[in-house]
């Protein structure tokens, strides 16, 4: 039981840290998705120019 009392605040702190990491990872994925969509939208022009 003593173990739970010690690990609970630690776990809560880790959860907060994980939430922050998840948030930044999510925004990073959104940014990458935007860049990929932009690149894909430009792709047909490149292939048309070659052909």
N, C-alpha and C positions, 0 to 999 in steps of 0.2 A: 504493500500500500504506500509506503514511503516513496518508493520508486515513482509511482504515478504523480505524486505531488511535485517531484523534482522535474520529471520529463514534460509535464503539461505546459508550464510556461515556455520551456525550450521549444516544444512542438508548435505552440502558438506563434513564437517568434519565427520559426522556420516557415510556417504557413504564410505569414506576412511576407517574408522574403520570396517565397515561391510565387505568391500572387504578383509581386512586383516583376519577377523574372518572366512570368507568364504574360503579363501585360506588355512588357517590352518585346518579348518574342512574338506576340500577336501583332503588334504594330510593325515589327520587322517583316513578318510574313505578308502583311497587307501592302507594305512598301514594295516588296519583291514582286507580289502579284501585279501591282500597278505597272512596274517596270516591264514585266514579262508581257502583259497585255499591250503595252505601248510598242514593245519590240515586235510582237506578233502582228500588230496592225500595220507596222511599217514593212513587214516581210514581203507581202504580195507585190509591193512596188519594186522591190529589189529583184524579185524573180521575173517580173514583167520586163524590167529593163534588160535583164540578161537575155531573155527569150526574144 
